[in-house]
Amino acid sequence: MTTKKITNLNDKSRRPHFLSVDVEDYFMVEAFSAVVDRRDWDNWESRVVSNTQTTLDLLDRYHATATFFFVGWVAKKFPRLVREVQTRGHELACHSYWHRTVYSLSPDEFRADTREAVGAIEDAGGVKVRGYRAPSWSITKNCLWALDVLAEEGFAYDSSIYPIRHDLYGLPNAKRFPYEHMCRNGRLLDEIPPASINILGQTLPGAGGGYLRIFPLSYTRWVFKIFEEDYEESVVVYFHPWELDPNQPRIRGALKSRLRHYTNLGRMSSRLECLLADYSFRPLGAAFPPKETDCQRRVDYKEGNKQ
């Protein structure tokens, strides 16, 4: 990995894009949920602190800021990491507490999990959490009620709906660019989808996570070009700290899961550096600054009060 520090920001794209980091450990991913029980997380070698610090150092070198969607369990166990992310100029947001898919939960279970996660993140960071991202993009057509819950819990925006077809997630007919969602309860919630691109009537993923690792870098650059010149929109990029760690312990999961998780881990750092060198990035919350109409946070999540 190069240690060059970018000083001439005029060489970067004029349109700022959005960068997001899903802060979870390598053993928490949905791909391995069948073989890693969350009750055993404490027994696994944790690498999330060192990998997140590597991420922070990389972003510092290129003057990039991002939204860090924390799993609540990580925030509770490593509060200093949350504070370090916040003090280094990045936005704190929520990625659930136990990294369970939303469609596997009831509304009450989802609300309780979200409150526990927000409590851990806010206690550690000392700032209000405004954004949410579901584990594995798992707000789908069968659990759109989750957006109502998020609005009721005081979130300003969500970034959970992937407008593609996938075996684990996706809402193919969803809007592809940021929009304001009217909840069934009458509240408003800004939705910020990850990048996708339309090719011959098919919507394909754009620039993030496994797609950034597995697809050629030329494809990702083409996505940026289309967004800037044709769509006139900003690209929403996402990745995980464990994707910068090719030496992480291997887990004996299903073949498809192992292919998705481990392919091109050794190339991820260099690919990110290419994007960071050529484009400007900011947190997702920068697109939707606080408004007077934002929903108020629940009175006291610890007491379980509901609005």
C-alpha positions in Angstrom: 0.0 0.0 0.0 1.4 3.4 -0.9 2.0 6.0 1.8 1.6 9.0 -0.5 -0.5 11.8 0.9 -2.7 13.6 -1.6 -2.3 17.4 -1.4 -3.7 18.6 -4.7 -7.4 18.1 -4.4 -8.0 19.9 -7.7 -7.0 16.7 -9.5 -10.1 15.0 -8.2 -13.6 14.9 -9.6 -15.6 18.1 -9.1 -18.7 16.1 -8.0 -18.2 14.7 -4.5 -19.3 11.1 -4.0 -20.5 9.3 -0.9 -18.3 6.8 1.0 -19.6 4.4 3.7 -17.9 1.7 5.8 -19.9 -1.1 7.5 -18.0 -1.7 10.7 -18.3 -5.4 11.4 -15.9 -8.3 12.0 -15.1 -10.9 9.5 -17.0 -13.6 11.4 -20.2 -11.6 11.6 -21.2 -11.6 8.0 -24.4 -13.2 6.8 -22.5 -15.5 4.5 -21.2 -17.4 7.5 -24.2 -17.1 9.9 -25.0 -20.8 9.5 -21.6 -21.8 10.9 -20.9 -18.9 13.3 -23.3 -18.5 16.2 -23.5 -14.9 17.5 -23.4 -16.3 21.0 -19.9 -17.4 20.3 -18.6 -14.1 18.9 -16.5 -13.5 22.0 -14.6 -16.7 21.3 -13.4 -15.6 17.8 -10.2 -13.6 17.2 -11.4 -10.1 16.7 -9.7 -8.0 14.0 -12.2 -5.2 13.7 -10.2 -2.6 15.6 -6.9 -3.0 13.6 -8.8 -3.2 10.3 -10.9 -0.1 11.1 -7.7 1.8 12.1 -6.2 0.7 8.8 -9.3 2.1 7.1 -9.0 5.4 9.0 -5.4 5.8 8.1 -6.1 5.2 4.4 -8.9 7.8 4.4 -6.7 10.3 6.2 -4.1 10.1 3.5 -6.6 11.1 0.8 -8.5 13.6 2.8 -11.7 11.5 2.5 -14.5 11.4 5.0 -17.1 8.7 5.3 -20.1 7.3 7.2 -19.2 4.5 9.5 -22.2 2.2 10.1 -21.3 0.4 13.3 -22.6 -2.9 14.5 -23.8 -2.2 18.0 -22.0 -5.2 19.4 -18.7 -3.8 18.1 -19.5 -0.3 19.6 -20.3 -1.9 23.0 -17.1 -3.9 23.0 -14.8 -1.3 21.5 -16.1 2.1 22.5 -12.7 3.7 22.0 -12.8 2.7 18.3 -16.2 4.5 18.0 -14.7 7.7 19.6 -11.6 7.5 17.3 -13.8 7.3 14.2 -15.8 10.3 15.4 -12.8 12.4 16.4 -11.2 11.8 13.1 -14.0 13.6 11.4 -16.3 10.8 10.2 -20.0 10.3 10.7 -21.3 7.6 13.1 -24.4 5.5 12.0 -26.1 2.3 12.9 -25.7 -1.2 11.4 -27.9 -3.1 13.8 -26.7 -4.7 17.1 -26.5 -8.4 16.2 -26.1 -8.2 12.4 -29.3 -10.2 11.8 -31.3 -9.8 8.6 -34.3 -7.5 9.0 -36.6 -9.9 7.2 -35.8 -12.6 9.9 -37.1 -10.3 12.7 -40.5 -9.2 13.9 -41.1 -5.4 14.1 -40.7 -5.6 17.9 -37.5 -7.5 17.6 -36.2 -5.0 15.0 -37.1 -2.1 17.2 -35.4 -3.6 20.2 -32.2 -4.5 18.3 -32.0 -1.0 16.8 -32.5 0.8 20.1 -29.7 -1.4 21.7 -27.4 -0.6 18.8 -28.1 3.1 18.8 -27.6 3.2 22.6 -24.2 1.6 22.3 -23.0 3.8 19.5 -24.3 7.1 21.0 -22.9 6.2 24.5 -19.5 5.6 22.9 -19.4 8.5 20.4 -21.3 11.1 22.3 -23.2 12.2 19.2 -26.7 11.5 17.8 -27.0 8.7 15.3 -29.0 9.9 12.2 -28.4 7.1 9.7 -29.2 3.4 9.5 -28.1 0.5 7.2 -29.6 -2.9 7.5 -27.2 -5.9 7.6 -27.0 -7.5 4.1 -29.3 -4.8 2.6 -32.1 -6.8 4.2 -35.0 -4.3 4.0 -37.0 -6.0 1.2 -40.6 -5.9 0.0 -41.7 -8.1 2.8 -40.4 -5.9 5.6 -40.9 -2.3 4.5 -42.4 -1.8 7.9 -38.8 -1.4 9.1 -38.7 2.1 7.5 -41.7 3.1 9.7 -39.9 1.9 12.7 -36.7 3.8 11.8 -38.7 7.0 11.3 -40.4 6.5 14.6 -37.1 6.0 16.3 -35.8 9.3 15.1 -33.6 8.4 12.1 -33.2 11.0 9.4 -32.1 8.6 6.6 -31.8 5.0 5.7 -29.4 3.3 3.3 -30.7 -0.3 3.2 -32.6 -0.8 -0.1 -30.6 -2.2 -2.9 -32.5 -1.8 -6.2 -31.2 -5.1 -7.7 -32.1 -8.8 -7.9 -30.1 -11.0 -5.5 -30.6 -14.3 -3.8 -30.3 -12.7 -0.3 -31.6 -9.2 -0.7 -32.8 -6.5 -3.2 -35.9 -4.6 -4.2 -35.6 -4.6 -8.0 -38.3 -1.9 -8.7 -37.0 0.5 -6.0 -35.7 4.0 -7.0 -32.0 4.0 -7.8 -31.1 7.5 -6.6 -31.6 9.3 -3.2 -35.3 10.1 -2.5 -37.7 11.0 0.3 -39.8 8.0 1.5 -43.2 8.7 2.9 -43.8 6.1 5.7 -47.2 4.6 6.3 -47.3 6.5 9.6 -47.0 9.8 7.8 -43.3 10.4 8.7 -40.6 11.1 6.2 -37.3 9.2 5.8 -34.6 10.0 3.3 -33.5 6.8 1.5 -29.9 6.6 0.0 -29.5 3.5 -2.2 -26.1 2.1 -3.0 -24.9 2.7 -6.6 -26.5 0.7 -9.4 -26.4 1.0 -13.2 -29.0 0.2 -15.9 -27.7 -1.9 -18.8 -30.2 -3.0 -21.5 -33.1 -2.9 -19.0 -31.2 -4.8 -16.3 -30.1 -3.1 -13.1 -26.6 -4.1 -11.9 -24.7 -3.2 -8.8 -22.2 -0.4 -9.1 -19.4 0.2 -6.7 -19.1 -1.5 -3.4 -18.1 -4.4 -1.2 -17.7 -7.7 -3.1 -18.7 -6.0 -6.4 -15.7 -3.6 -6.0 -13.4 -6.5 -5.3 -14.7 -9.0 -7.9 -15.6 -6.8 -10.9 -12.7 -5.3 -12.9 -11.6 -1.8 -11.7 -12.4 -0.6 -15.2 -16.1 -1.5 -14.6 -16.1 0.6 -11.5 -14.5 3.6 -13.2 -17.1 3.3 -16.0 -19.8 3.4 -13.3 -18.4 6.6 -11.9 -18.2 8.1 -15.5 -21.9 7.3 -16.1 -23.0 8.7 -12.8 -21.1 11.9 -13.3 -21.8 12.5 -17.0 -25.1 10.9 -17.7 -27.0 10.6 -14.4 -25.4 13.7 -12.8 -25.6 11.9 -9.5 -23.1 10.9 -6.8 -21.9 7.3 -6.4 -22.6 5.7 -3.1 -19.6 3.5 -2.4 -19.5 1.0 0.5 -17.0 -1.5 1.9 -16.1 -3.4 5.1 -12.8 -3.1 7.2 -12.4 -6.9 6.9 -12.1 -6.5 3.1 -8.7 -4.8 3.7 -7.4 -7.9 5.6 -6.4 -10.7 3.3 -4.7 -12.5 6.2 -7.9 -13.0 8.2 -8.7 -16.5 9.5 -10.6 -18.6 7.0 -14.0 -19.9 7.9 -15.4 -23.2 6.6 -18.6 -22.1 5.1 -20.4 -23.0 1.9 -18.5 -22.7 -1.4 -20.6 -19.8 -2.6 -20.1 -18.0 0.7 -16.4 -18.5 0.6 -16.1 -17.2 -3.0 -18.1 -14.1 -2.2 -16.1 -13.4 1.0 -12.5 -14.2 0.1 -12.2 -13.3 -3.7 -9.7 -10.6 -4.3 -9.2 -9.5 -0.7 -5.6 -8.9 -1.6 -6.6 -6.3 -4.2 -9.1 -4.3 -2.2 -6.7 -1.8 -0.7 -5.1 -0.9 -4.0 -8.5 -0.5 -5.7 -9.8 1.7 -2.9 -6.6 3.8 -3.2 -7.3 4.3 -6.9 -10.8 5.6 -6.2 -9.7 7.8 -3.3 -6.9 9.3 -5.4 -9.3 10.2 -8.3 -12.5 11.2 -6.6 -13.7 13.3 -3.6 -15.8 11.6 -0.9 -18.0 12.7 1.9 -20.3 11.1 4.4 -23.9 10.1 3.5 -25.3 12.5 6.1 -23.8 15.4 4.2 -26.5 14.9 1.6 -29.2 15.3 4.1 -28.2 17.8 6.8 -30.4 18.0 10.0 -33.8 19.5 9.4 -36.4 21.0 11.7 -38.8 18.3 10.5 -36.5 15.5 11.5 -38.2 13.1 13.9 -37.3 13.4 17.5 -35.3 10.6 19.2 -37.4 8.4 21.5 -37.5 9.5 25.0 -35.3 6.9 26.6 -34.3 3.8 24.7 -33.0 2.1 27.9 -36.5 2.2 29.5 -38.1 0.8 26.3 -40.4 3.8 25.8 -42.1 4.0 22.4 -43.4 7.0 20.5 
